[in-house]
């Protein structure tokens, strides 16, 4: 009997150790700064062609954007491109998606430059592009960086312009998290394009599609590693937890063919919002391709929402 208990204890110990190691590897793959070639293994991205985001990059750099740098509260040197205009009526801050960088938002910068008299700031979120950082924060740490960018621009411009926050994918979740957590009064409009509502749900799907790992105990252990290393759990980083607290008018945009960040998440966010809101869904769009595939209507939706809700 003692031998049997010893074998059981040994097997259990090995299982726990393997689970801890596997969940740590998952955490590092997902959160650390590295090339994410593994992400293309997801069947959810099989039909997703992001090449459209590169077509406006020549235009973007022809505008000679200024390189701005600031130091985050945790000591990271963060970068953004700044496109000023004469007599701006607002400041637009654009947030890119997972594994992307500031210039990948050039298409959206052109949207705002062509139609509105606004200054534009395209940020490299932490652990992306020219910004420092060993780890990204899946929209939780980045919300504080965005708050700091707003303060930084106030000081640079010598005035507090109204702010429009527009994010795609991870960037969308970032602006939602800020909107629900001590959002600066300057922020007047939120545009979330293809952002996740629930980080636990997001990882559950990717455990299945990419890593082929069991959800339990990997998911709670991954969240535990995140809490110990970065100071927040997956639940804490989920915009759905704060959606009911958002007071800023919010436009939610999502593609109905998006399986990477499943489109029902946009419905959940919309239902949870208590602020002025609108939900726009495109039947033809895969993940983050709502604008490239529906350019005219997308522009109309964004610009009309701003016109109707900007105070």
DODREN-788859 format. One record per residue (C-alpha): residue in one letter; x, y, z; chain. Coordinates in nm, 4 decimals. Example, Ala and Ser with C-alpha at 12.3 -4.5 7.8 and 13.67 -1.06 7.14 Angstrom:
# DODREN-788859
KOLTI	a	1.2300	-0.4500	0.7800	A
KOLTI	s	1.3670	-0.1060	0.7140	A
# end
This chain:
# DODREN-788859
KOLTI	x	0.0000	0.0000	0.0000	A
KOLTI	x	0.2820	0.2404	0.0886	A
KOLTI	x	0.4524	0.1610	-0.2414	A
KOLTI	x	0.1301	0.2375	-0.4277	A
KOLTI	x	0.0894	0.5704	-0.2483	A
KOLTI	x	0.4517	0.6557	-0.3212	A
KOLTI	x	0.4036	0.5836	-0.6922	A
KOLTI	x	0.0847	0.7920	-0.6936	A
KOLTI	x	0.2603	1.0821	-0.5213	A
KOLTI	x	0.5516	1.0602	-0.7646	A
KOLTI	x	0.3234	1.0585	-1.0682	A
KOLTI	x	0.1235	1.3500	-0.9283	A
KOLTI	x	0.4419	1.5465	-0.8624	A
KOLTI	x	0.5657	1.4839	-1.2161	A
KOLTI	x	0.2288	1.5911	-1.3563	A
KOLTI	x	0.2333	1.9129	-1.1537	A
KOLTI	x	0.5901	1.9922	-1.2585	A
KOLTI	x	0.5117	1.9263	-1.6256	A
KOLTI	x	0.1993	2.1424	-1.6026	A
KOLTI	x	0.3952	2.4272	-1.4461	A
KOLTI	x	0.6671	2.4020	-1.7104	A
KOLTI	x	0.4174	2.3795	-1.9986	A
KOLTI	x	0.2113	2.6721	-1.8737	A
KOLTI	x	0.5267	2.8816	-1.8272	A
KOLTI	x	0.6349	2.8044	-2.1832	A
KOLTI	x	0.2886	2.9072	-2.3043	A
KOLTI	x	0.3109	3.2300	-2.1060	A
KOLTI	x	0.6520	3.3107	-2.2532	A
KOLTI	x	0.5383	3.2339	-2.6081	A
KOLTI	x	0.2334	3.4549	-2.5746	A
KOLTI	x	0.3647	3.7439	-2.3666	A
KOLTI	x	0.7372	3.7789	-2.4310	A
KOLTI	x	0.8893	3.9879	-2.7071	A
KOLTI	x	0.9735	3.7506	-2.9891	A
KOLTI	x	0.8679	3.6737	-3.3432	A
KOLTI	x	0.5349	3.4939	-3.3310	A
KOLTI	x	0.5676	3.2636	-3.6307	A
KOLTI	x	0.3692	3.0017	-3.4417	A
KOLTI	x	0.0590	3.2184	-3.4573	A
KOLTI	x	0.0200	3.1478	-3.8287	A
KOLTI	x	-0.0473	2.7847	-3.7399	A
KOLTI	x	-0.3927	2.8876	-3.6252	A
KOLTI	x	-0.6675	2.7707	-3.8614	A
KOLTI	x	-0.8492	3.0873	-3.7604	A
KOLTI	x	-0.5956	3.2918	-3.9606	A
KOLTI	x	-0.5940	3.0663	-4.2663	A
KOLTI	x	-0.7812	3.3131	-4.4893	A
KOLTI	x	-0.6412	3.6293	-4.3366	A
KOLTI	x	-0.4190	3.8391	-4.5633	A
KOLTI	x	-0.2762	4.1400	-4.3827	A
KOLTI	x	-0.0908	4.2747	-4.6880	A
KOLTI	x	-0.3462	4.5560	-4.7299	A
KOLTI	x	-0.2019	4.7248	-4.4226	A
KOLTI	x	0.1270	4.7776	-4.6057	A
KOLTI	x	-0.0150	4.9627	-4.9062	A
KOLTI	x	-0.0362	5.2994	-4.7318	A
KOLTI	x	0.3038	5.2828	-4.5622	A
KOLTI	x	0.4778	5.4765	-4.8440	A
KOLTI	x	0.2191	5.7541	-4.8025	A
KOLTI	x	0.2690	5.7472	-4.4264	A
KOLTI	x	0.6442	5.7992	-4.4391	A
KOLTI	x	0.6066	6.0624	-4.7125	A
KOLTI	x	0.4300	6.2684	-4.4449	A
KOLTI	x	0.7602	6.2705	-4.2529	A
KOLTI	x	0.6127	6.1725	-3.9161	A
KOLTI	x	0.8009	6.2861	-3.6094	A
KOLTI	x	0.9576	6.0226	-3.3844	A
KOLTI	x	0.8456	6.0762	-3.0265	A
KOLTI	x	0.9766	5.8912	-2.7230	A
KOLTI	x	0.8677	5.8852	-2.3610	A
KOLTI	x	0.9548	5.6787	-2.0548	A
KOLTI	x	0.6750	5.4650	-1.9132	A
KOLTI	x	0.6032	5.4487	-1.5424	A
KOLTI	x	0.7902	5.1185	-1.5250	A
KOLTI	x	1.0956	5.2601	-1.7019	A
KOLTI	x	1.0469	5.1539	-2.0643	A
KOLTI	x	1.1345	5.3795	-2.3555	A
KOLTI	x	0.8184	5.3912	-2.5667	A
KOLTI	x	0.7961	5.5161	-2.9245	A
KOLTI	x	0.5265	5.6757	-3.1376	A
KOLTI	x	0.4979	5.8474	-3.4752	A
KOLTI	x	0.3371	6.1903	-3.4665	A
KOLTI	x	0.1613	6.3574	-3.7597	A
KOLTI	x	0.0759	6.7159	-3.6642	A
KOLTI	x	-0.1636	6.9401	-3.8525	A
KOLTI	x	-0.2355	7.3117	-3.8477	A
KOLTI	x	-0.5009	7.4122	-3.5953	A
KOLTI	x	-0.6032	7.0576	-3.4873	A
KOLTI	x	-0.9524	7.0037	-3.3500	A
KOLTI	x	-0.8619	6.6761	-3.1779	A
KOLTI	x	-0.5862	6.4213	-3.1219	A
KOLTI	x	-0.6314	6.0704	-3.2630	A
KOLTI	x	-0.4235	5.7962	-3.1002	A
KOLTI	x	-0.4009	5.4770	-3.3068	A
KOLTI	x	-0.3228	5.1381	-3.1517	A
KOLTI	x	-0.2029	4.8435	-3.3591	A
KOLTI	x	-0.2631	4.4723	-3.3096	A
KOLTI	x	-0.0654	4.1787	-3.1718	A
KOLTI	x	0.2822	4.1458	-3.3335	A
KOLTI	x	0.2250	4.4619	-3.5415	A
KOLTI	x	0.3815	4.8067	-3.5129	A
KOLTI	x	0.2904	5.1737	-3.5382	A
KOLTI	x	0.3258	5.2092	-3.9159	A
KOLTI	x	0.0826	4.9214	-3.9679	A
KOLTI	x	-0.1870	5.1707	-3.8690	A
KOLTI	x	-0.0994	5.3958	-4.1649	A
KOLTI	x	-0.4264	5.3111	-4.3394	A
KOLTI	x	-0.6190	5.4453	-4.0418	A
KOLTI	x	-0.3915	5.7477	-4.0156	A
KOLTI	x	-0.4797	5.8308	-4.3770	A
KOLTI	x	-0.8497	5.7947	-4.2989	A
KOLTI	x	-0.8283	6.0602	-4.0312	A
KOLTI	x	-0.5859	6.2837	-4.2239	A
KOLTI	x	-0.8093	6.2836	-4.5332	A
KOLTI	x	-1.1314	6.3677	-4.3508	A
KOLTI	x	-1.0637	6.5489	-4.0226	A
KOLTI	x	-0.8433	6.8306	-3.8933	A
KOLTI	x	-0.6689	6.6259	-3.6271	A
KOLTI	x	-0.3242	6.5500	-3.4958	A
KOLTI	x	-0.2424	6.1800	-3.5239	A
KOLTI	x	-0.0287	5.9670	-3.2938	A
KOLTI	x	0.0544	5.6107	-3.4002	A
KOLTI	x	0.2004	5.4308	-3.1013	A
KOLTI	x	0.4344	5.1344	-3.0882	A
KOLTI	x	0.2850	4.9474	-2.7962	A
KOLTI	x	0.5273	4.8023	-2.5421	A
KOLTI	x	0.7338	4.5090	-2.6691	A
KOLTI	x	0.6480	4.6059	-3.0280	A
KOLTI	x	0.8279	4.8063	-3.2944	A
KOLTI	x	1.0692	5.0656	-3.1572	A
KOLTI	x	0.9248	5.0512	-2.8060	A
KOLTI	x	1.1123	4.8687	-2.5345	A
KOLTI	x	0.9717	4.5900	-2.3250	A
KOLTI	x	1.0411	4.2263	-2.2558	A
KOLTI	x	0.6709	4.1517	-2.2156	A
KOLTI	x	0.3513	4.2857	-2.3644	A
KOLTI	x	0.0501	4.3322	-2.1400	A
KOLTI	x	-0.2433	4.2241	-2.3602	A
KOLTI	x	-0.4103	4.5615	-2.3236	A
KOLTI	x	-0.3771	4.5890	-1.9462	A
KOLTI	x	-0.0325	4.7437	-1.9111	A
KOLTI	x	-0.0828	4.9261	-2.2413	A
KOLTI	x	-0.3876	5.1123	-2.1097	A
KOLTI	x	-0.1575	5.2891	-1.8626	A
KOLTI	x	0.0904	5.3648	-2.1406	A
KOLTI	x	-0.1926	5.5238	-2.3393	A
KOLTI	x	-0.2973	5.7358	-2.0437	A
KOLTI	x	0.0633	5.8500	-2.0186	A
KOLTI	x	0.0811	5.9277	-2.3926	A
KOLTI	x	-0.2204	6.1555	-2.3489	A
KOLTI	x	-0.0454	6.3411	-2.0680	A
KOLTI	x	0.2762	6.3540	-2.2722	A
KOLTI	x	0.0929	6.5123	-2.5664	A
KOLTI	x	-0.0790	6.7627	-2.3379	A
KOLTI	x	0.2635	6.8830	-2.2280	A
KOLTI	x	0.4027	6.8826	-2.5815	A
KOLTI	x	0.1118	7.0760	-2.7319	A
KOLTI	x	0.0568	7.3025	-2.4339	A
KOLTI	x	-0.3150	7.2293	-2.4414	A
KOLTI	x	-0.5599	6.9471	-2.3811	A
KOLTI	x	-0.7119	6.8481	-2.7141	A
KOLTI	x	-1.0143	6.6170	-2.7274	A
KOLTI	x	-0.8886	6.2624	-2.7830	A
KOLTI	x	-1.0168	5.9877	-3.0121	A
KOLTI	x	-0.8804	5.6406	-2.9306	A
KOLTI	x	-0.8924	5.3904	-3.2172	A
KOLTI	x	-0.7507	5.0404	-3.1830	A
KOLTI	x	-0.7422	4.7223	-3.3901	A
KOLTI	x	-0.7392	4.3736	-3.2340	A
KOLTI	x	-0.5114	4.3995	-2.9281	A
KOLTI	x	-0.5228	4.7752	-2.9771	A
KOLTI	x	-0.9017	4.7670	-2.9579	A
KOLTI	x	-0.8935	4.5815	-2.6279	A
KOLTI	x	-0.6357	4.8312	-2.5017	A
KOLTI	x	-0.8549	5.1355	-2.5638	A
KOLTI	x	-1.1537	4.9593	-2.4063	A
KOLTI	x	-0.9529	4.8801	-2.0942	A
KOLTI	x	-0.8519	5.2432	-2.0609	A
KOLTI	x	-1.2074	5.3622	-2.1220	A
KOLTI	x	-1.3287	5.1537	-1.8283	A
KOLTI	x	-1.0459	5.2366	-1.5877	A
KOLTI	x	-1.0015	5.6006	-1.4839	A
KOLTI	x	-1.0352	5.7259	-1.8382	A
KOLTI	x	-0.9016	6.0812	-1.8884	A
KOLTI	x	-1.1788	6.3368	-1.9396	A
KOLTI	x	-1.0183	6.4376	-2.2700	A
KOLTI	x	-1.1135	6.1051	-2.4288	A
KOLTI	x	-1.4320	6.1686	-2.6245	A
KOLTI	x	-1.4577	5.8726	-2.8637	A
KOLTI	x	-1.3576	5.5048	-2.8490	A
KOLTI	x	-1.3320	5.2908	-3.1636	A
KOLTI	x	-1.2689	4.9212	-3.1015	A
KOLTI	x	-1.2067	4.7181	-3.4174	A
KOLTI	x	-1.1807	4.3397	-3.3686	A
KOLTI	x	-1.0765	4.3533	-3.0038	A
KOLTI	x	-1.1266	4.0620	-2.7648	A
KOLTI	x	-1.3717	4.0948	-2.4783	A
KOLTI	x	-1.2409	3.8184	-2.2531	A
KOLTI	x	-0.8760	3.7133	-2.2387	A
KOLTI	x	-0.9619	3.3776	-2.0831	A
KOLTI	x	-1.1975	3.2977	-2.3726	A
KOLTI	x	-0.9392	3.4189	-2.6210	A
KOLTI	x	-0.6719	3.1882	-2.4835	A
KOLTI	x	-0.9113	2.8941	-2.4528	A
KOLTI	x	-0.9580	2.8992	-2.8278	A
KOLTI	x	-0.5876	2.9290	-2.9019	A
KOLTI	x	-0.4998	2.6452	-2.6635	A
KOLTI	x	-0.7152	2.4327	-2.8913	A
KOLTI	x	-0.6274	2.5768	-3.2322	A
KOLTI	x	-0.2528	2.6383	-3.1974	A
KOLTI	x	-0.1058	2.4611	-2.8975	A
KOLTI	x	-0.3377	2.1593	-2.8786	A
KOLTI	x	-0.3099	2.1734	-2.4998	A
KOLTI	x	-0.5786	2.0968	-2.2406	A
KOLTI	x	-0.7529	2.4090	-2.1150	A
KOLTI	x	-0.7187	2.2892	-1.7578	A
KOLTI	x	-0.4845	2.3222	-1.5813	A
KOLTI	x	-0.2970	2.5220	-1.8502	A
KOLTI	x	-0.5261	2.8254	-1.8519	A
KOLTI	x	-0.5371	2.8959	-1.4760	A
KOLTI	x	-0.1656	2.8215	-1.4456	A
KOLTI	x	-0.0874	3.0567	-1.7338	A
KOLTI	x	-0.2918	3.3245	-1.5598	A
KOLTI	x	-0.1007	3.2547	-1.2389	A
KOLTI	x	0.2334	3.3030	-1.4161	A
KOLTI	x	0.0994	3.6273	-1.5602	A
KOLTI	x	-0.0061	3.7475	-1.2157	A
KOLTI	x	0.3311	3.6624	-1.0628	A
KOLTI	x	0.5445	3.8084	-1.3421	A
KOLTI	x	0.3375	4.1000	-1.4725	A
KOLTI	x	0.1010	4.1703	-1.1851	A
KOLTI	x	-0.2357	4.0932	-1.3438	A
KOLTI	x	-0.4520	3.7914	-1.4195	A
KOLTI	x	-0.6217	3.7085	-1.7488	A
KOLTI	x	-0.9556	3.8105	-1.5979	A
KOLTI	x	-0.8200	4.1480	-1.4901	A
KOLTI	x	-0.7071	4.2195	-1.8477	A
KOLTI	x	-1.0507	4.1424	-1.9963	A
KOLTI	x	-1.2423	4.4492	-2.1249	A
KOLTI	x	-1.5764	4.2821	-2.0541	A
KOLTI	x	-1.5026	4.3281	-1.6829	A
KOLTI	x	-1.5146	4.7071	-1.7239	A
KOLTI	x	-1.7496	4.7598	-2.0186	A
KOLTI	x	-2.0407	4.8651	-1.7981	A
KOLTI	x	-1.8214	5.1391	-1.6472	A
KOLTI	x	-1.7372	5.3018	-1.9807	A
KOLTI	x	-1.8977	5.6431	-2.0199	A
KOLTI	x	-1.7273	5.7493	-2.3435	A
KOLTI	x	-1.9265	5.6948	-2.6670	A
KOLTI	x	-1.7992	5.3663	-2.8083	A
KOLTI	x	-1.8091	5.2216	-3.1587	A
KOLTI	x	-1.7596	4.8441	-3.1794	A
KOLTI	x	-1.6577	4.7021	-3.5195	A
KOLTI	x	-1.6072	4.3340	-3.5995	A
KOLTI	x	-1.6024	4.0913	-3.8913	A
KOLTI	x	-1.8512	3.8048	-3.8877	A
KOLTI	x	-1.5913	3.5741	-4.0452	A
KOLTI	x	-1.3461	3.6487	-3.7645	A
KOLTI	x	-1.2702	3.3272	-3.5811	A
KOLTI	x	-0.9360	3.4320	-3.4314	A
KOLTI	x	-1.1132	3.6792	-3.2052	A
KOLTI	x	-1.4593	3.5230	-3.2387	A
KOLTI	x	-1.7186	3.7780	-3.3453	A
KOLTI	x	-1.9658	3.6961	-3.0623	A
KOLTI	x	-1.7227	3.8823	-2.8364	A
KOLTI	x	-1.8320	4.2050	-3.0069	A
KOLTI	x	-2.1945	4.1285	-2.9209	A
KOLTI	x	-2.0991	4.0663	-2.5585	A
KOLTI	x	-1.9165	4.3972	-2.5385	A
KOLTI	x	-2.1995	4.5877	-2.7021	A
KOLTI	x	-2.4586	4.4414	-2.4662	A
KOLTI	x	-2.2449	4.5235	-2.1619	A
KOLTI	x	-2.1889	4.8871	-2.2583	A
KOLTI	x	-2.4080	5.1458	-2.0868	A
KOLTI	x	-2.2672	5.4464	-2.2765	A
KOLTI	x	-2.3724	5.5850	-2.6166	A
KOLTI	x	-2.2760	5.3001	-2.8465	A
KOLTI	x	-2.2994	5.1412	-3.1883	A
KOLTI	x	-2.2167	4.7937	-3.3186	A
KOLTI	x	-2.1075	4.7496	-3.6808	A
KOLTI	x	-2.0454	4.3985	-3.8137	A
KOLTI	x	-1.9274	4.3062	-4.1631	A
KOLTI	x	-2.0283	3.9725	-4.3129	A
KOLTI	x	-1.7237	3.9498	-4.5417	A
KOLTI	x	-1.4459	4.0327	-4.2955	A
KOLTI	x	-1.1949	3.7993	-4.1341	A
KOLTI	x	-0.9874	3.9079	-3.8357	A
KOLTI	x	-0.8900	4.2774	-3.8447	A
KOLTI	x	-0.9854	4.3126	-4.2132	A
KOLTI	x	-1.3030	4.5132	-4.1601	A
KOLTI	x	-1.1519	4.8327	-4.3015	A
KOLTI	x	-0.9539	4.6952	-4.5984	A
KOLTI	x	-1.2587	4.4992	-4.7191	A
KOLTI	x	-1.5222	4.7663	-4.6539	A
KOLTI	x	-1.3344	5.0909	-4.6912	A
KOLTI	x	-1.6110	5.3353	-4.7877	A
KOLTI	x	-1.8701	5.2109	-4.5392	A
KOLTI	x	-1.6099	5.1796	-4.2632	A
KOLTI	x	-1.5071	5.5411	-4.3134	A
KOLTI	x	-1.8704	5.6528	-4.3127	A
KOLTI	x	-1.9424	5.4597	-3.9929	A
KOLTI	x	-1.6411	5.6002	-3.8079	A
KOLTI	x	-1.6812	5.9581	-3.9260	A
KOLTI	x	-2.0569	5.9682	-3.8653	A
KOLTI	x	-2.0143	5.8232	-3.5169	A
KOLTI	x	-1.7578	6.0902	-3.4348	A
KOLTI	x	-1.9788	6.3651	-3.5777	A
KOLTI	x	-2.2821	6.2475	-3.3803	A
KOLTI	x	-2.1041	6.1943	-3.0481	A
KOLTI	x	-1.8110	6.4348	-3.0318	A
KOLTI	x	-1.8852	6.6995	-2.7713	A
# end
